[in-house]
């Protein structure tokens, strides 16, 4: 039995999740990593090269109960408790709500909300029995504003932001910390996968995924409640708390409506 801590990182094949897993490996964690892309098997070798002695990679659809159960079986097979759960898996979706395909809408809800909640509940219960653990949830500054032309995505991130603070309060005397990472637009595959490359936000300069992950990892290790990565995003988050939702929705339209990349 090794005494190395174990971290579970979802959405670890690319972007913020990849960088979070890399940071875990570089800071003494072994890993169970998951993503819905076959690429997760290849990047596992990079996590080993970065310092993890054991990496178990799971390709699974984390929008489903079966996918999350497959991940949990891999965790159990590792034979040791989870010291850190980094719940990062998420899916975006652009364009007007009524123009979106229902199956894609459902996938966003099932990945960002249902699947994430199920995994938090499953591994969180193990942490509570043990009386120890760290949880990092990837929310978003998108959760602070009504997301015209990203309505379901922003709503899902509002849910995660809220869930994180509520869960933190419930667990404050248990030895478990809960941190929410609230990034802004970040240089990842997100906007291409969300079909948003014809929008202003899709083509704008974005934050570096490594920087975002570093701030999230540091906040998790310190047991902080939340961190908004990047000073511009912190300003935007603060402003969102005082501007009426109707105006926020109008402003978001200017960033996310198809065709705004040309203006």
HELIX and SHEET records of a PDB file:
HELIX    1   1 UNK A   15  UNK A   26  1                                  12    
HELIX    2   2 UNK A   39  UNK A   49  1                                  11    
HELIX    3   3 UNK A   65  UNK A   77  1                                  13    
HELIX    4   4 UNK A   97  UNK A   99  5                                   3    
HELIX    5   5 UNK A  102  UNK A  108  1                                   7    
HELIX    6   6 UNK A  109  UNK A  115  3                                   7    
HELIX    7   7 UNK A  116  UNK A  130  1                                  15    
HELIX    8   8 UNK A  141  UNK A  144  5                                   4    
HELIX    9   9 UNK A  151  UNK A  170  1                                  20    
HELIX   10  10 UNK A  190  UNK A  193  1                                   4    
HELIX   11  11 UNK A  200  UNK A  203  1                                   4    
HELIX   12  12 UNK A  209  UNK A  222  1                                  14    
HELIX   13  13 UNK A  231  UNK A  240  1                                  10    
HELIX   14  14 UNK A  245  UNK A  256  1                                  12    
HELIX   15  15 UNK A  260  UNK A  262  5                                   3    
SHEET    1   A 7 UNK A  55  UNK A  59  0                                        
SHEET    2   A 7 UNK A  30  UNK A  35  1                                        
SHEET    3   A 7 UNK A   6  UNK A  10  1                                        
SHEET    4   A 7 UNK A  84  UNK A  87  1                                        
SHEET    5   A 7 UNK A 133  UNK A 138  1                                        
SHEET    6   A 7 UNK A 176  UNK A 181  1                                        
SHEET    7   A 7 UNK A 226  UNK A 227  1                                        
END                                                                             
